[in-house]
Amino acid sequence: MESFSFNSTGDIFACTWWYPADTLVVDRARYRLERSTDNGITWTSILESWGSLCTAINKDDHIFVGTFGKVQRSTDNGKTWETVNDKLEAGFIHALAISPEGFIYLGANGGNYRSTDGGYHWTKLDLKFQAMDFVFREGGQIFAGVNSGYFPEPAHHLYRSSDNGETWERVLTTEKTYGWSMAVNKKGYIFAATNGYEGSCGGVYRSRDNGDTWIRMNNGLPNSNVDHLVINSQDHIFVGIYGSGVYHSTDDGENWTAVNNGLSDLRVTALGISPHDHVFVGSGTNSTPTNSSEIGHVFRSTTTTSVNDDGSDIPNNFILGQNYPNPFNSTTAVQFSIPHTGHVSVRIYNILGQEVSTLFSGRLSSGNHEIHWNPHNLAGGVYFCHLQLDNLNSSIKMTLLP
């Protein structure tokens, strides 16, 4: 597992390792882009490659995939693909990102590029070294984390551009580190994570002044080997550390706490936040597998909010959200929020008002919850999901495809 991407409806796209025909021979390694339309319950392979994959999805839900020497695009959720290169001499592509203006930025060992027309034409950027990640800050600034090489000593740099990548200035250097994972919160704070193999280097860095100054923020982390960093809609930060699992901060990185309950494999290789604020974790080996059991796993957080012991995540309202996907033809997810602990029932009714399924009936604590419905032997048509908490009631209409 290498990375997650999400479209606006919550479909998940995962870049994974794949070894065909039950072989683990290195030169037969392949990569897959897999899609889930039911919140990670089932997956379908939609693209295969022998080179490592990276993805980005624009505001129109067009999917861009970078692999060895080319970029492919799908405008129909991965059903069909077209190559959109224009003499792109990139080599292995390791980073794809889309700016708020819709420009595509690409980092590869053959150079760094920008496209302003959906990938049809590319301009090489005057940016030294291979970009491993791009992030965009409100106001037009672009930050690129680059790898300057591994020998004799690896050093990584952050560069900033205020003119759509035409010119760049270095704003941070970290010695004896590798990899970058970056995000910007709603306050405009920039967070950059890099893996430091010595305790004095790497971890999480934060800038509150547009990248002019940086502070290392590792209090509570078990080590500085941070490979992945994501931020949810509440500005809660999650980082992934291979072998140590997932850590979480609610105070802009000042302090970190492990959130590994139920995470049975702590070898984190990918981390993502869905549009519904679920945390997705990819795990497994980060090197060549030696047996099929090492291929990897996907985990999803069981609630849509992060862990918070002070109760600030308890909702004030009784809410039944619209199911997703909708319409659906296999499994659909229903999210709901309850303001206090009580007896909860979630039931499905047909258009005649007849109950066809009880999804849950029992006592639940206050908070945000999610439940899934996988109808069996039911005809396509309109159904209603009814949520009841004590004397509170709410219903939504759902459409099951034939």
C-alpha positions in Angstrom: 0.0 0.0 0.0 1.4 3.4 -1.0 -1.3 6.1 -0.9 -5.0 7.0 -0.7 -7.0 9.5 -2.7 -10.7 10.4 -2.5 -13.2 12.0 -4.9 -16.0 14.3 -3.9 -18.5 11.5 -3.3 -16.2 9.6 -1.0 -15.0 6.9 -3.4 -11.5 5.7 -2.3 -8.5 5.1 -4.6 -5.6 3.1 -3.2 -2.2 2.6 -4.8 -1.0 -0.9 -3.9 1.7 -3.4 -4.5 0.8 -6.5 -6.5 2.6 -9.7 -7.2 1.0 -11.8 -10.0 0.6 -15.6 -10.1 1.6 -16.0 -6.4 5.2 -15.1 -7.1 7.3 -12.7 -5.0 10.1 -12.3 -7.6 11.2 -8.7 -7.5 11.3 -8.1 -11.2 7.7 -9.3 -11.6 6.4 -6.8 -9.1 3.4 -4.8 -10.3 1.3 -1.9 -9.0 -2.4 -1.5 -8.9 -4.8 1.3 -8.5 -7.9 0.0 -6.7 -11.2 1.7 -6.1 -13.8 1.3 -3.4 -17.3 2.8 -3.7 -18.6 1.4 -0.4 -16.2 3.1 2.1 -13.5 0.4 1.9 -15.6 -2.7 2.2 -14.9 -4.0 -1.3 -12.3 -3.1 -3.8 -12.0 -3.3 -7.6 -8.7 -3.1 -9.6 -9.0 -0.3 -12.2 -5.5 0.2 -13.4 -2.2 -1.9 -13.4 1.4 -0.9 -14.0 4.9 -2.2 -13.4 5.9 1.2 -12.0 5.0 2.8 -8.7 1.8 4.8 -8.9 0.7 8.2 -7.5 -2.7 9.9 -7.9 -4.4 13.2 -7.7 -8.1 14.1 -8.3 -9.3 17.5 -9.4 -12.6 19.4 -8.5 -14.4 17.7 -11.5 -13.4 14.3 -10.1 -11.0 13.6 -13.0 -8.4 11.1 -11.8 -4.8 11.6 -12.7 -2.3 8.8 -12.2 1.5 9.1 -12.6 3.6 6.0 -13.2 6.9 5.4 -15.1 7.2 8.2 -17.7 3.6 9.0 -18.2 0.4 10.4 -16.8 -3.0 8.8 -17.4 -6.3 10.4 -16.9 -9.9 9.1 -16.3 -13.0 11.2 -16.5 -15.4 8.4 -15.7 -14.3 7.3 -12.3 -11.6 4.9 -13.6 -13.7 3.0 -16.2 -11.5 4.2 -19.1 -8.1 5.9 -19.3 -6.2 8.0 -21.7 -2.5 9.0 -21.7 -2.2 12.8 -21.6 1.6 13.3 -21.9 3.2 15.8 -24.2 6.8 14.7 -24.5 7.0 14.3 -20.8 10.5 12.9 -19.9 9.9 12.3 -16.3 11.1 8.8 -15.4 9.5 7.5 -12.2 6.8 9.9 -11.0 6.6 10.2 -7.3 4.3 13.2 -6.7 1.1 14.5 -8.3 -0.8 17.4 -6.8 -3.5 19.8 -8.1 -3.6 23.4 -7.1 -6.8 25.4 -6.3 -6.5 26.9 -9.8 -6.5 23.4 -11.3 -2.9 23.3 -12.3 -1.2 19.9 -12.0 2.2 19.7 -10.4 4.4 16.6 -10.9 7.6 15.5 -9.2 9.8 12.8 -10.8 13.4 11.7 -10.9 13.5 13.1 -14.5 12.4 16.6 -13.4 9.5 18.5 -12.0 6.7 19.8 -14.2 3.5 21.8 -14.3 0.4 21.5 -16.5 -2.2 24.2 -16.9 -4.5 22.4 -19.3 -5.4 19.1 -17.7 -2.2 17.3 -18.4 -2.1 17.7 -22.2 1.0 20.0 -22.1 3.8 20.2 -19.5 6.3 22.9 -18.6 9.5 21.9 -16.8 10.0 23.8 -13.5 13.2 25.4 -12.4 13.2 23.4 -9.2 16.3 21.6 -8.1 16.0 17.9 -7.2 13.1 15.6 -7.3 9.8 16.7 -5.6 8.3 14.2 -3.2 5.2 16.2 -2.3 3.5 19.6 -3.1 1.1 21.5 -0.9 -0.8 24.8 -1.5 -1.5 27.6 0.9 -4.3 30.2 0.6 -2.7 33.3 -1.0 -1.1 31.4 -3.8 2.0 30.0 -2.2 3.2 26.5 -3.3 5.5 24.4 -1.1 7.6 21.6 -2.6 9.4 19.0 -0.5 12.4 17.7 -2.5 14.9 14.9 -2.2 18.5 16.0 -2.9 19.8 12.4 -3.0 20.8 9.7 -0.5 24.6 9.7 -0.9 26.8 10.5 0.8 24.3 11.8 3.3 20.6 12.4 2.5 19.4 15.9 2.9 15.9 17.2 2.1 14.7 20.7 1.4 11.5 22.6 1.3 11.1 25.2 -1.4 8.4 27.9 -1.7 7.0 29.6 -4.8 4.6 32.6 -5.1 4.3 32.6 -8.9 2.8 29.3 -9.8 6.2 27.5 -9.8 8.1 29.9 -12.0 10.7 30.7 -9.3 11.5 29.0 -6.0 13.3 29.8 -2.8 14.6 27.4 -0.2 12.9 27.8 3.2 13.9 24.6 5.2 16.7 22.0 5.1 16.7 18.8 7.1 19.8 16.6 7.3 19.8 12.8 7.4 16.2 12.5 6.4 14.1 11.2 3.5 10.6 11.6 2.2 8.1 14.4 2.6 4.5 14.5 3.5 2.8 18.0 3.9 -0.5 19.6 4.7 -1.9 23.0 5.6 -4.6 23.6 8.2 -7.4 26.2 8.2 -5.3 28.7 10.0 -2.7 28.6 7.3 -0.1 26.7 9.4 2.1 24.5 7.3 3.0 21.1 8.6 5.8 19.1 7.0 6.8 15.5 8.0 10.0 13.8 7.1 11.6 10.5 8.2 14.8 11.1 10.2 16.9 8.0 10.8 18.8 9.9 13.6 16.9 11.2 16.7 18.2 14.7 16.2 16.7 15.0 12.7 13.3 14.6 11.1 9.8 14.2 12.4 7.1 17.0 12.2 7.9 20.6 11.4 5.5 23.5 11.6 5.5 27.0 10.2 3.0 29.7 11.3 4.5 32.5 9.1 4.2 31.2 5.5 7.3 29.1 5.7 9.7 31.8 7.0 10.5 30.0 10.2 10.0 26.4 11.3 9.7 24.6 14.6 10.2 20.9 15.2 7.1 19.4 16.9 7.8 15.9 18.1 6.6 15.9 21.7 4.9 12.5 22.4 6.1 10.8 19.2 8.1 7.6 19.8 10.7 8.6 17.2 11.3 10.9 14.3 10.6 8.4 11.6 7.4 10.1 10.3 6.4 9.1 6.8 2.8 10.4 6.5 0.8 13.4 7.7 -2.8 14.3 7.1 -5.3 16.9 8.6 -9.0 16.4 9.0 -11.8 19.0 8.7 -11.4 19.8 12.4 -7.7 20.6 12.0 -6.8 17.5 13.9 -3.5 16.1 12.6 -2.6 12.4 12.1 0.8 11.1 11.4 1.9 7.6 10.4 5.1 6.0 11.7 6.2 2.6 10.3 6.2 0.1 13.2 4.6 2.5 15.7 1.2 3.1 14.1 -0.8 6.4 14.1 -0.4 9.4 16.3 -2.8 12.3 16.7 -2.6 16.0 17.7 -5.4 18.4 18.5 -3.2 21.4 19.4 -1.4 22.2 16.2 1.3 19.6 16.7 2.3 20.7 20.2 1.5 17.2 21.7 1.0 13.8 20.1 -1.0 10.8 21.4 -1.1 7.2 19.9 -4.5 6.2 18.5 -3.8 2.6 17.7 -6.9 0.9 19.3 -7.9 -1.8 16.8 -5.0 -1.2 14.5 -3.5 -4.7 14.5 -0.7 -3.9 12.1 1.4 -0.9 13.1 3.5 -0.9 9.9 1.9 2.2 8.4 2.6 2.6 4.7 -0.2 5.0 3.8 -2.5 7.4 5.5 -5.6 9.3 4.2 -8.6 11.3 5.4 -11.9 10.7 3.5 -14.4 13.6 2.8 -16.4 12.2 5.7 -13.4 12.4 8.0 -12.7 8.7 8.3 -9.0 8.0 8.8 -7.7 5.3 6.4 -4.5 3.4 7.2 -2.6 1.2 4.8 -0.2 -1.2 6.4 2.3 -3.9 5.6 5.9 -4.3 4.6 7.7 -1.2 3.2 10.1 -3.4 1.3 10.0 -6.4 -0.9 7.6 -9.0 0.7 9.0 -12.4 1.5 5.7 -14.2 1.7 2.1 -13.5 0.7 1.0 -12.7 4.3 3.1 -9.5 4.2 1.3 -7.9 1.3 -0.7 -5.5 3.5 -4.0 -4.4 4.9 -6.4 -1.4 4.9 -7.9 -0.1 8.2 -10.7 2.5 8.6 -11.5 4.4 11.8 -14.8 3.4 13.3 -15.9 7.0 13.9 -15.8 10.0 11.8 -14.2 12.2 14.4 -10.8 11.8 16.1 -10.3 10.7 19.7 -10.8 13.5 22.1 -11.1 12.9 25.8 -12.5 16.3 26.7 -15.7 15.6 24.9 -15.4 18.5 22.5 -16.3 16.2 19.6 -19.8 15.3 21.1 -22.4 16.7 18.7 -25.0 19.1 19.9 -27.6 17.9 17.4 -29.5 14.8 16.4 -28.5 14.3 12.8 -29.1 11.5 10.2 -26.9 12.1 7.2 -27.7 11.1 3.6 -26.4 7.7 2.8 -23.4 7.3 0.4 -23.2 6.2 -2.2 -26.7 7.0 -3.3 -28.1 5.6 -5.6 -26.2 2.3 -4.8 -26.2 -1.3 -6.0 -24.4 -3.2 -3.3 -23.5 -1.6 0.0 -24.2 1.9 1.3 -23.1 3.7 4.4 -25.2 5.8 6.8 -23.7 8.3 9.2 -25.6 9.7 12.2 -24.8 11.8 15.2 -26.5 11.6 18.6 -26.2 14.3 21.3 -26.6 11.9 24.3 -26.3 8.3 25.3 -29.6 6.4 24.8 -31.4 3.6 23.0 -30.9 3.8 19.3 -32.6 1.9 16.4 -31.7 2.1 12.7 -34.3 0.4 10.5 -35.0 0.1 6.8 -38.5 0.3 5.3 -39.8 -0.2 1.8 -42.1 2.2 0.0 -45.2 0.5 1.5 -43.9 1.2 5.0 -43.0 -2.4 5.7 -39.8 -3.0 7.7 -37.3 -5.0 5.7 -34.2 -4.8 7.9 -33.0 -3.7 11.4 -29.5 -2.4 11.1 -29.0 -1.7 14.8 -31.1 -1.7 17.9 -29.4 -1.1 21.3 -27.7 1.4 23.5 -25.2 3.8 22.0 -23.0 6.6 23.5 -23.1 10.1 22.3 -21.0 10.9 19.2 -20.7 10.3 15.5 -21.5 6.8 14.2 -21.7 4.9 10.9 -23.5 1.8 9.9 -23.6 -0.1 6.6 -26.5 -1.7 4.7 -25.9 -4.5 2.3 -29.4 -5.5 1.0 -29.8 -9.2 0.0 -32.6 -10.4 -2.3 -34.3 -7.1 -2.4 -35.7 -5.5 -5.5 -34.4 -2.2 -6.7 -36.4 0.9 -5.8 -36.9 3.5 -3.1 -36.3 2.6 0.6 -36.3 4.6 3.8 -33.8 4.6 6.6 -35.3 5.6 10.0 -33.2 6.6 13.0 -34.7 6.8 16.4 -33.0 7.9 19.7 -35.5 7.8 22.6 -38.3 10.2 21.4 -36.2 11.7 18.5 -36.8 10.5 15.0 -35.4 11.2 11.5 -35.6 9.5 8.1 -33.9 9.6 4.7 -34.8 8.3 1.3 -32.4 5.8 -0.4 -32.4 4.4 -3.9 -31.3 0.8 -4.5 -30.4 0.2 -8.2 -31.8 -2.9 -9.9 
